[in-house]
Amino acid sequence: MIGIHSVHRRLAELTEKAERLGGYNQLSLLEQLDITHCMKVNAKLVRRIDELKQLSFIAYEANDTEWQHELCKELDALEANLA
């Protein structure tokens, strides 16, 4: 199963609405602010997942299995929040 974070679902909803209305500028100010908020949350989420994956690879290369398992647990916890 591929998870979809609630932020991604909201972005999809707003994008579909904007397309129906003729552009993002046709959305209400609150909806436009919501898009900005979702984009910031998305960037933070992607950055953290990428960071954990890179650190996990470094731990693997260093043969530090304990650290790698800790990183994988944190990554699993983040991915579990995708619903």
Secondary structure by P-SEA (a helix, b strand, c coil): cccccaaaaaaaaaaaaaaaacccccccaaaaaaaaaaaaaaaaaaaaaaaaaaaaaaaaaacaaaaaaaaaaaaaaaaaacc
